[in-house]
Amino acid sequence: MTTPRKRARSPSQVLGPDACPRCGTTMKEARGVLRLPVNGEEVAVAHATHQRCPKCKEVVLRLEDARRLGEDAIALYRKKHGLLAAAEIRAVRERFDLTQGDLAKLLHLGQNTVSRWEAGRNVQTAAMDVLLRLLRDVPGSLEYLRRHAA
């Protein structure tokens, strides 16, 4: 006589919203260090909110948790490398009464790039950071860019 075995979760089985996608156990909310690559560098974000399975330790991010993790990782990367923060980029643009499209045109970028920088969803390169600082700190640089951006 054989003993009945516990059946594995079927791949087509519908799981509840808080179920672990790996084993089906109810996930628990957790906070801890999660790592995310930013510009090819792994950034550790402390106290990141996520779902963790108490049984198999699977980690799942809800949409809002994933968005926040990305923004926090980018902010930490900017701080570590001495890059302008999202609010500082916005301040540079607003100081000269430029729209995101105006600044993007001056820097030969797409408007969405400037929007993502200011929203904290993307990080500027070191070269673009220098250009933004020149615009902010060197009198006459805006006029220079306007003359040569065409």
N, C-alpha and C positions, 0 to 999 in steps of 0.2 A: 504494500500500500504506500502510495506517495503522499507526502504532505503538501497541502496547497501552498503555493507561493504567492507572495504579494505581487499583484500585477503592476507593471510599470505604467505610468501615465501615457495614454495614447496621444500621438501627435495631433490628432484631430479633435481631442477633447477640449471643450470650451472652458476656459478658466475665468474665475471671478476677477474683479478689478484689482484686488490686493494679493492675488495668488502669484507665487514665484513661477516664472516661465520655465524654469528648469525642473522643479520637483513638485510644484503645486501647493506647497506649504504657504500659509498666510504670511506675507511680508510684514516686517516691522519698520517703522520710521527710525532712522538713525542719523547721527551727525558724526563726521570724522574726516580724516584726510583722504582726499581723492586727488588723483594726478591727471593733468590734461596737457597735451602738447600745444605750445604756442610758438610759432615760427621755428619749429624743429627742436624746441627745448621743452623738457618736461617741467611743468609748474605744479607744485604741491599746494592745494587749497585746503587750509585747515577748516574744520567745522562745517564742511559741505553737507547739506541735507540730502538724504537719499533713502531709498527703501533697501533693506537688507533681509535676506532670508535667514532665519535662525537655524535652519537645518543644513542647507548646503552653502550658505554664505554668499549666494548670488547677489549682486548689486544691481539695482534698477533705478534709473532717474526718471522722475516725472518731467513733463515738458518744462514747467517753471523751474524745477531744480536744475535741469540741464542748462537752461538759459542763464541762470544765476551763476552756475559753476563756470561757464564760459566767460562771463563778464568779470567775475572775480579773478580768474586766471589771467586774463588780459591786463587787469589793473595791477596785479602783482608783478607781471612781466614788465610793464611800463615802469613801475617803481624801481625794480631791480636794475633796469638798464638806463634809468634817468631820462625816460621819454616823457613828453608832455602828456598829462592826463586828458581824458575826454573833455572835461569842463574847461581845461586850459585851451584846447584846440577851438572849442566853441567861442571862448572869450576873444581869441585872436581874430577869428572871423567877424564877430560882432563889433569889435573895436573899430574895424575899418568899414562897417556897414555893408558887408558882403553876404550874399546868399551862399548856400552850400554849392550851388551851381557856379557862381562867380569864382569861389575859391578853387573849385575843382578845375575850372578852365585855366586859371592862372598856374596851377600846378600840373597841368596836363593829365588830369585824372578823370574818372567817371564821377558824377555827382553822388552816386550811391556809396562810393568809397568814403567820401567826406562824411556822409550821413552815418555810416557804420563806425567810423572813428569816434564821432561825437556821441554815439549811443553806447559806446563801449563794447561793440560786437566784433570789431577788428582792431588791430594795432598797426600803427604807421611804421614804416621802415625807419632806420636811423637816419638815412639820407633825407627823407621827407620831414623828419623831426627837426633836423638842422635848418631846412628851408623854412619851416613854420617859425622857428626861433628867429631867423634872420628877418622874416616879415614882421614879427613882433618887436624885435629889438633894434633894428637898423633903420634909421630914418631914410626915406626915399626908396626903400626896397619894394614897396607896393607899386610905385610908379615904374620902377625898373621892370618888374614882372609884367606889368600891363603893356609896356612897350615891346617886350620880347616874348610874350606868351602866344602870339599869333602864329 
